[in-house]
Amino acid sequence: MIRFQQNARPRTDTPAHQFAIGQTVRMKSRTGLVQKTAELFQIKSRLPVKDGSPQYRIRSEQETHERVTTEDNLEPANDPVVTDNPVVASNPVV
């Protein structure tokens, strides 16, 4: 028989989602791997927590399918992209 506590408190150890539906995000680059592009994705829906990290359904305009990923693989799109080979202007504007 299952018993329920009458004044049970809700669990607070579940992480909250950081990104909002409709927000533009980018996949984080992985150490040692080169990203094909700095492709942007839009959050389509929030999904339950998996292995301690909230999940999201995301979609890129360049693809015909949606992806599911965890929050620890995403970063806001307004963060600057860091590259290993910075472009140096040959004719700087003075």
N, CA, C and O atoms as CSV, one atom per row, in Angstrom:
chain,resi,resn,atom,element,x,y,z
A,1,MET,N,N,0.837,-1.179,0.000
A,1,MET,CA,C,0.000,0.000,0.000
A,1,MET,C,C,0.889,1.252,0.000
A,1,MET,O,O,1.870,1.319,0.741
A,2,ILE,N,N,0.551,2.212,-0.808
A,2,ILE,CA,C,1.307,3.462,-0.907
A,2,ILE,C,C,0.623,4.507,-0.039
A,2,ILE,O,O,-0.588,4.714,-0.126
A,3,ARG,N,N,1.421,5.164,0.800
A,3,ARG,CA,C,0.881,6.221,1.647
A,3,ARG,C,C,1.452,7.559,1.199
A,3,ARG,O,O,2.627,7.663,0.846
A,4,PHE,N,N,0.615,8.565,1.219
A,4,PHE,CA,C,1.023,9.904,0.841
A,4,PHE,C,C,1.058,10.796,2.071
A,4,PHE,O,O,0.184,10.709,2.934
A,5,GLN,N,N,2.048,11.634,2.150
A,5,GLN,CA,C,2.122,12.578,3.257
A,5,GLN,C,C,1.158,13.719,2.983
A,5,GLN,O,O,1.096,14.234,1.866
A,6,GLN,N,N,0.414,14.109,3.988
A,6,GLN,CA,C,-0.587,15.150,3.787
A,6,GLN,C,C,0.034,16.515,3.536
A,6,GLN,O,O,-0.449,17.254,2.679
A,7,ASN,N,N,1.066,16.861,4.241
A,7,ASN,CA,C,1.695,18.173,4.095
A,7,ASN,C,C,3.064,18.050,3.443
A,7,ASN,O,O,4.013,18.720,3.853
A,8,ALA,N,N,3.167,17.216,2.453
A,8,ALA,CA,C,4.458,17.012,1.793
A,8,ALA,C,C,4.858,18.266,1.023
A,8,ALA,O,O,4.031,18.898,0.364
A,9,ARG,N,N,6.125,18.611,1.117
A,9,ARG,CA,C,6.651,19.756,0.372
A,9,ARG,C,C,7.040,19.319,-1.034
A,9,ARG,O,O,7.483,18.186,-1.224
A,10,PRO,N,N,6.882,20.196,-2.023
A,10,PRO,CA,C,7.319,19.840,-3.375
A,10,PRO,C,C,8.840,19.714,-3.419
A,10,PRO,O,O,9.551,20.375,-2.662
A,11,ARG,N,N,9.327,18.861,-4.310
A,11,ARG,CA,C,10.775,18.673,-4.450
A,11,ARG,C,C,11.394,19.917,-5.049
A,11,ARG,O,O,10.869,20.490,-6.003
A,12,THR,N,N,12.511,20.330,-4.483
A,12,THR,CA,C,13.189,21.530,-4.976
A,12,THR,C,C,14.552,21.193,-5.570
A,12,THR,O,O,15.306,22.092,-5.943
A,13,ASP,N,N,14.872,19.904,-5.661
A,13,ASP,CA,C,16.179,19.532,-6.193
A,13,ASP,C,C,16.179,19.358,-7.706
A,13,ASP,O,O,17.215,19.028,-8.284
A,14,THR,N,N,15.038,19.573,-8.362
A,14,THR,CA,C,14.965,19.480,-9.815
A,14,THR,C,C,15.436,20.800,-10.407
A,14,THR,O,O,14.902,21.854,-10.062
A,15,PRO,N,N,16.440,20.760,-11.304
A,15,PRO,CA,C,16.942,22.006,-11.889
A,15,PRO,C,C,15.880,22.699,-12.751
A,15,PRO,O,O,15.086,22.040,-13.422
A,16,ALA,N,N,15.878,24.013,-12.724
A,16,ALA,CA,C,14.951,24.797,-13.537
A,16,ALA,C,C,15.533,24.985,-14.937
A,16,ALA,O,O,16.751,25.001,-15.116
A,17,HIS,N,N,14.659,25.125,-15.918
A,17,HIS,CA,C,15.092,25.377,-17.293
A,17,HIS,C,C,15.649,26.802,-17.386
A,17,HIS,O,O,15.045,27.745,-16.875
A,18,GLN,N,N,16.791,26.946,-18.033
A,18,GLN,CA,C,17.455,28.246,-18.181
A,18,GLN,C,C,16.938,29.000,-19.399
A,18,GLN,O,O,16.889,30.230,-19.385
A,19,PHE,N,N,16.551,28.283,-20.454
A,19,PHE,CA,C,16.162,28.908,-21.714
A,19,PHE,C,C,14.649,28.908,-21.883
A,19,PHE,O,O,13.961,27.996,-21.423
A,20,ALA,N,N,14.136,29.945,-22.553
A,20,ALA,CA,C,12.705,30.095,-22.777
A,20,ALA,C,C,12.327,29.562,-24.155
A,20,ALA,O,O,13.157,29.529,-25.064
A,21,ILE,N,N,11.082,29.148,-24.303
A,21,ILE,CA,C,10.581,28.715,-25.606
A,21,ILE,C,C,10.656,29.909,-26.552
A,21,ILE,O,O,10.231,31.010,-26.203
A,22,GLY,N,N,11.196,29.689,-27.744
A,22,GLY,CA,C,11.366,30.752,-28.733
A,22,GLY,C,C,12.733,31.413,-28.694
A,22,GLY,O,O,13.086,32.140,-29.622
A,23,GLN,N,N,13.515,31.178,-27.641
A,23,GLN,CA,C,14.848,31.776,-27.516
A,23,GLN,C,C,15.811,31.145,-28.506
A,23,GLN,O,O,15.713,29.950,-28.788
A,24,THR,N,N,16.738,31.930,-29.035
A,24,THR,CA,C,17.747,31.445,-29.970
A,24,THR,C,C,18.990,31.033,-29.193
A,24,THR,O,O,19.496,31.783,-28.358
A,25,VAL,N,N,19.471,29.832,-29.482
A,25,VAL,CA,C,20.637,29.276,-28.797
A,25,VAL,C,C,21.603,28.683,-29.817
A,25,VAL,O,O,21.302,28.575,-31.006
A,26,ARG,N,N,22.765,28.304,-29.313
A,26,ARG,CA,C,23.806,27.686,-30.144
A,26,ARG,C,C,24.317,26.471,-29.388
A,26,ARG,O,O,24.361,26.477,-28.158
A,27,MET,N,N,24.706,25.428,-30.116
A,27,MET,CA,C,25.310,24.261,-29.485
A,27,MET,C,C,26.716,24.650,-29.044
A,27,MET,O,O,27.438,25.318,-29.784
A,28,LYS,N,N,27.106,24.235,-27.840
A,28,LYS,CA,C,28.462,24.500,-27.363
A,28,LYS,C,C,29.446,23.674,-28.167
A,28,LYS,O,O,29.157,22.537,-28.540
A,29,SER,N,N,30.619,24.253,-28.436
A,29,SER,CA,C,31.658,23.487,-29.120
A,29,SER,C,C,32.286,22.534,-28.121
A,29,SER,O,O,32.420,22.850,-26.939
A,30,ARG,N,N,32.658,21.393,-28.600
A,30,ARG,CA,C,33.279,20.391,-27.729
A,30,ARG,C,C,34.788,20.448,-27.901
A,30,ARG,O,O,35.290,20.629,-29.011
A,31,THR,N,N,35.487,20.295,-26.825
A,31,THR,CA,C,36.941,20.351,-26.862
A,31,THR,C,C,37.486,19.308,-27.820
A,31,THR,O,O,37.135,18.131,-27.736
A,32,GLY,N,N,38.346,19.746,-28.729
A,32,GLY,CA,C,38.977,18.826,-29.672
A,32,GLY,C,C,38.191,18.592,-30.941
A,32,GLY,O,O,38.702,17.983,-31.882
A,33,LEU,N,N,36.956,19.063,-30.987
A,33,LEU,CA,C,36.142,18.888,-32.185
A,33,LEU,C,C,35.885,20.243,-32.826
A,33,LEU,O,O,35.675,21.237,-32.132
A,34,VAL,N,N,35.903,20.276,-34.139
A,34,VAL,CA,C,35.649,21.516,-34.861
A,34,VAL,C,C,34.175,21.553,-35.238
A,34,VAL,O,O,33.659,20.607,-35.833
A,35,GLN,N,N,33.502,22.634,-34.894
A,35,GLN,CA,C,32.109,22.784,-35.276
A,35,GLN,C,C,32.026,23.072,-36.759
A,35,GLN,O,O,32.821,23.847,-37.292
A,36,LYS,N,N,31.055,22.443,-37.440
A,36,LYS,CA,C,30.858,22.730,-38.861
A,36,LYS,C,C,30.518,24.202,-39.053
A,36,LYS,O,O,31.124,24.890,-39.874
A,37,THR,N,N,29.555,24.665,-38.296
A,37,THR,CA,C,29.136,26.066,-38.364
A,37,THR,C,C,28.711,26.497,-36.975
A,37,THR,O,O,28.518,25.669,-36.085
A,38,ALA,N,N,28.571,27.761,-36.805
A,38,ALA,CA,C,28.010,28.279,-35.558
A,38,ALA,C,C,26.502,28.356,-35.769
A,38,ALA,O,O,25.903,29.429,-35.707
A,39,GLU,N,N,25.907,27.203,-36.018
A,39,GLU,CA,C,24.494,27.122,-36.363
A,39,GLU,C,C,23.610,27.537,-35.192
A,39,GLU,O,O,23.855,27.163,-34.045
A,40,LEU,N,N,22.586,28.310,-35.502
A,40,LEU,CA,C,21.660,28.778,-34.491
A,40,LEU,C,C,20.419,27.898,-34.466
A,40,LEU,O,O,19.960,27.415,-35.501
A,41,PHE,N,N,19.887,27.701,-33.273
A,41,PHE,CA,C,18.704,26.885,-33.069
A,41,PHE,C,C,17.692,27.688,-32.271
A,41,PHE,O,O,18.058,28.581,-31.506
A,42,GLN,N,N,16.426,27.367,-32.450
A,42,GLN,CA,C,15.375,27.993,-31.669
A,42,GLN,C,C,14.774,26.940,-30.748
A,42,GLN,O,O,14.510,25.812,-31.166
A,43,ILE,N,N,14.559,27.320,-29.483
A,43,ILE,CA,C,13.936,26.421,-28.520
A,43,ILE,C,C,12.469,26.254,-28.918
A,43,ILE,O,O,11.724,27.232,-28.990
A,44,LYS,N,N,12.058,25.007,-29.175
A,44,LYS,CA,C,10.674,24.717,-29.559
A,44,LYS,C,C,9.836,24.277,-28.363
A,44,LYS,O,O,8.655,24.613,-28.277
A,45,SER,N,N,10.438,23.529,-27.441
A,45,SER,CA,C,9.710,23.118,-26.240
A,45,SER,C,C,10.691,22.686,-25.160
A,45,SER,O,O,11.843,22.345,-25.429
A,46,ARG,N,N,10.194,22.713,-23.933
A,46,ARG,CA,C,10.965,22.243,-22.782
A,46,ARG,C,C,10.553,20.808,-22.507
A,46,ARG,O,O,9.377,20.458,-22.607
A,47,LEU,N,N,11.522,19.989,-22.164
A,47,LEU,CA,C,11.282,18.586,-21.872
A,47,LEU,C,C,11.736,18.288,-20.445
A,47,LEU,O,O,12.413,19.113,-19.832
A,48,PRO,N,N,11.379,17.133,-19.913
A,48,PRO,CA,C,11.774,16.792,-18.534
A,48,PRO,C,C,13.294,16.696,-18.366
A,48,PRO,O,O,14.040,16.575,-19.339
A,49,VAL,N,N,13.724,16.753,-17.115
A,49,VAL,CA,C,15.136,16.651,-16.761
A,49,VAL,C,C,15.624,15.235,-17.037
A,49,VAL,O,O,14.929,14.262,-16.746
A,50,LYS,N,N,16.832,15.128,-17.603
A,50,LYS,CA,C,17.457,13.830,-17.845
A,50,LYS,C,C,18.875,13.892,-17.298
A,50,LYS,O,O,19.643,14.778,-17.673
A,51,ASP,N,N,19.228,12.973,-16.425
A,51,ASP,CA,C,20.557,12.914,-15.820
A,51,ASP,C,C,20.960,14.242,-15.185
A,51,ASP,O,O,22.120,14.646,-15.264
A,52,GLY,N,N,20.003,14.919,-14.557
A,52,GLY,CA,C,20.296,16.157,-13.836
A,52,GLY,C,C,20.334,17.404,-14.690
A,52,GLY,O,O,20.635,18.480,-14.173
A,53,SER,N,N,20.040,17.305,-15.987
A,53,SER,CA,C,20.073,18.471,-16.861
A,53,SER,C,C,18.743,18.591,-17.614
A,53,SER,O,O,18.291,17.623,-18.226
A,54,PRO,N,N,18.110,19.782,-17.573
A,54,PRO,CA,C,16.867,19.962,-18.326
A,54,PRO,C,C,17.091,19.710,-19.815
A,54,PRO,O,O,18.171,19.976,-20.342
A,55,GLN,N,N,16.069,19.197,-20.481
A,55,GLN,CA,C,16.155,18.919,-21.916
A,55,GLN,C,C,15.292,19.899,-22.703
A,55,GLN,O,O,14.351,20.494,-22.179
A,56,TYR,N,N,15.645,20.046,-23.978
A,56,TYR,CA,C,14.915,20.930,-24.885
A,56,TYR,C,C,14.755,20.266,-26.242
A,56,TYR,O,O,15.581,19.453,-26.656
A,57,ARG,N,N,13.680,20.627,-26.924
A,57,ARG,CA,C,13.511,20.277,-28.335
A,57,ARG,C,C,13.888,21.545,-29.093
A,57,ARG,O,O,13.300,22.603,-28.869
A,58,ILE,N,N,14.875,21.439,-29.996
A,58,ILE,CA,C,15.380,22.603,-30.721
A,58,ILE,C,C,15.289,22.365,-32.219
A,58,ILE,O,O,15.204,21.226,-32.677
A,59,ARG,N,N,15.307,23.463,-32.982
A,59,ARG,CA,C,15.234,23.344,-34.440
A,59,ARG,C,C,16.029,24.466,-35.093
A,59,ARG,O,O,16.022,25.607,-34.631
A,60,SER,N,N,16.709,24.118,-36.171
A,60,SER,CA,C,17.450,25.075,-36.982
A,60,SER,C,C,16.669,25.313,-38.267
A,60,SER,O,O,16.012,24.406,-38.778
A,61,GLU,N,N,16.742,26.527,-38.785
A,61,GLU,CA,C,16.066,26.825,-40.056
A,61,GLU,C,C,16.709,26.079,-41.222
A,61,GLU,O,O,16.065,25.873,-42.250
A,62,GLN,N,N,17.972,25.671,-41.074
A,62,GLN,CA,C,18.677,24.972,-42.152
A,62,GLN,C,C,18.354,23.478,-42.188
A,62,GLN,O,O,18.760,22.792,-43.126
A,63,GLU,N,N,17.645,22.963,-41.204
A,63,GLU,CA,C,17.355,21.535,-41.139
A,63,GLU,C,C,15.855,21.294,-41.202
A,63,GLU,O,O,15.057,22.164,-40.853
A,64,THR,N,N,15.485,20.103,-41.650
A,64,THR,CA,C,14.075,19.756,-41.768
A,64,THR,C,C,13.575,18.967,-40.563
A,64,THR,O,O,12.408,18.575,-40.527
A,65,HIS,N,N,14.427,18.729,-39.586
A,65,HIS,CA,C,14.056,17.941,-38.413
A,65,HIS,C,C,14.373,18.711,-37.135
A,65,HIS,O,O,15.106,19.700,-37.156
A,66,GLU,N,N,13.809,18.242,-36.023
A,66,GLU,CA,C,14.103,18.815,-34.718
A,66,GLU,C,C,15.093,17.915,-33.993
A,66,GLU,O,O,15.221,16.732,-34.308
A,67,ARG,N,N,15.785,18.482,-33.026
A,67,ARG,CA,C,16.732,17.736,-32.196
A,67,ARG,C,C,16.286,17.828,-30.746
A,67,ARG,O,O,15.558,18.745,-30.365
A,68,VAL,N,N,16.729,16.871,-29.944
A,68,VAL,CA,C,16.536,16.908,-28.498
A,68,VAL,C,C,17.920,16.933,-27.876
A,68,VAL,O,O,18.769,16.106,-28.207
A,69,THR,N,N,18.149,17.878,-26.974
A,69,THR,CA,C,19.446,17.994,-26.323
A,69,THR,C,C,19.257,18.460,-24.885
A,69,THR,O,O,18.201,18.977,-24.518
A,70,THR,N,N,20.283,18.272,-24.091
A,70,THR,CA,C,20.245,18.727,-22.714
A,70,THR,C,C,20.797,20.148,-22.615
A,70,THR,O,O,21.540,20.603,-23.484
A,71,GLU,N,N,20.423,20.830,-21.550
A,71,GLU,CA,C,20.804,22.230,-21.361
A,71,GLU,C,C,22.313,22.424,-21.310
A,71,GLU,O,O,22.814,23.468,-21.727
A,72,ASP,N,N,23.049,21.428,-20.803
A,72,ASP,CA,C,24.497,21.591,-20.700
A,72,ASP,C,C,25.193,21.589,-22.064
A,72,ASP,O,O,26.394,21.853,-22.135
A,73,ASN,N,N,24.469,21.299,-23.141
A,73,ASN,CA,C,25.023,21.354,-24.498
A,73,ASN,C,C,24.692,22.662,-25.214
A,73,ASN,O,O,25.088,22.853,-26.363
A,74,LEU,N,N,23.969,23.564,-24.545
A,74,LEU,CA,C,23.510,24.792,-25.191
A,74,LEU,C,C,24.099,26.027,-24.530
A,74,LEU,O,O,24.475,26.012,-23.358
A,75,GLU,N,N,24.168,27.105,-25.318
A,75,GLU,CA,C,24.552,28.412,-24.795
A,75,GLU,C,C,23.715,29.464,-25.505
A,75,GLU,O,O,23.287,29.240,-26.637
A,76,PRO,N,N,23.467,30.618,-24.864
A,76,PRO,CA,C,22.689,31.673,-25.519
A,76,PRO,C,C,23.380,32.140,-26.794
A,76,PRO,O,O,24.609,32.206,-26.842
A,77,ALA,N,N,22.615,32.459,-27.813
A,77,ALA,CA,C,23.194,32.873,-29.094
A,77,ALA,C,C,23.827,34.248,-29.031
A,77,ALA,O,O,24.618,34.589,-29.911
A,78,ASN,N,N,23.514,35.050,-28.028
A,78,ASN,CA,C,24.097,36.383,-27.950
A,78,ASN,C,C,25.505,36.370,-27.363
A,78,ASN,O,O,26.162,37.410,-27.333
A,79,ASP,N,N,25.991,35.197,-26.889
A,79,ASP,CA,C,27.375,35.088,-26.425
A,79,ASP,C,C,28.301,35.097,-27.642
A,79,ASP,O,O,27.932,34.548,-28.680
A,80,PRO,N,N,29.477,35.694,-27.555
A,80,PRO,CA,C,30.395,35.711,-28.701
A,80,PRO,C,C,30.925,34.314,-29.016
A,80,PRO,O,O,31.145,33.495,-28.124
A,81,VAL,N,N,31.123,34.068,-30.309
A,81,VAL,CA,C,31.692,32.800,-30.755
A,81,VAL,C,C,33.198,32.892,-30.633
A,81,VAL,O,O,33.805,33.833,-31.145
A,82,VAL,N,N,33.807,31.934,-29.966
A,82,VAL,CA,C,35.257,31.904,-29.802
A,82,VAL,C,C,35.822,30.934,-30.826
A,82,VAL,O,O,35.405,29.779,-30.895
A,83,THR,N,N,36.775,31.409,-31.622
A,83,THR,CA,C,37.397,30.552,-32.633
A,83,THR,C,C,38.881,30.429,-32.363
A,83,THR,O,O,39.476,31.263,-31.680
A,84,ASP,N,N,39.475,29.368,-32.914
A,84,ASP,CA,C,40.907,29.167,-32.745
A,84,ASP,C,C,41.717,30.026,-33.700
A,84,ASP,O,O,42.874,30.336,-33.415
A,85,ASN,N,N,41.134,30.420,-34.832
A,85,ASN,CA,C,41.821,31.230,-35.826
A,85,ASN,C,C,41.099,32.568,-35.987
A,85,ASN,O,O,40.201,32.682,-36.821
A,86,PRO,N,N,41.472,33.576,-35.210
A,86,PRO,CA,C,40.822,34.869,-35.379
A,86,PRO,C,C,41.188,35.490,-36.715
A,86,PRO,O,O,42.314,35.347,-37.193
A,87,VAL,N,N,40.231,36.177,-37.309
A,87,VAL,CA,C,40.461,36.840,-38.587
A,87,VAL,C,C,41.099,38.202,-38.309
A,87,VAL,O,O,40.603,38.971,-37.487
A,88,VAL,N,N,42.201,38.491,-39.001
A,88,VAL,CA,C,42.898,39.751,-38.841
A,88,VAL,C,C,42.670,40.569,-40.097
A,88,VAL,O,O,42.946,40.101,-41.202
A,89,ALA,N,N,42.170,41.786,-39.940
A,89,ALA,CA,C,41.903,42.646,-41.081
A,89,ALA,C,C,43.229,43.109,-41.696
A,89,ALA,O,O,44.149,43.520,-40.989
A,90,SER,N,N,43.303,43.031,-43.030
A,90,SER,CA,C,44.531,43.450,-43.705
A,90,SER,C,C,44.588,44.954,-43.887
A,90,SER,O,O,45.677,45.525,-43.946
A,91,ASN,N,N,43.420,45.619,-43.977
A,91,ASN,CA,C,43.359,47.067,-44.116
A,91,ASN,C,C,42.504,47.634,-42.985
A,91,ASN,O,O,41.311,47.873,-43.176
A,92,PRO,N,N,43.091,47.849,-41.820
A,92,PRO,CA,C,42.301,48.359,-40.707
A,92,PRO,C,C,41.778,49.768,-40.982
A,92,PRO,O,O,42.442,50.577,-41.632
A,93,VAL,N,N,40.593,50.041,-40.481
A,93,VAL,CA,C,39.996,51.360,-40.627
A,93,VAL,C,C,40.588,52.253,-39.549
A,93,VAL,O,O,40.630,51.885,-38.375
A,94,VAL,N,N,41.056,53.463,-39.970
A,94,VAL,CA,C,41.675,54.392,-39.023
A,94,VAL,C,C,40.761,55.542,-38.732
A,94,VAL,O,O,41.113,56.429,-37.954
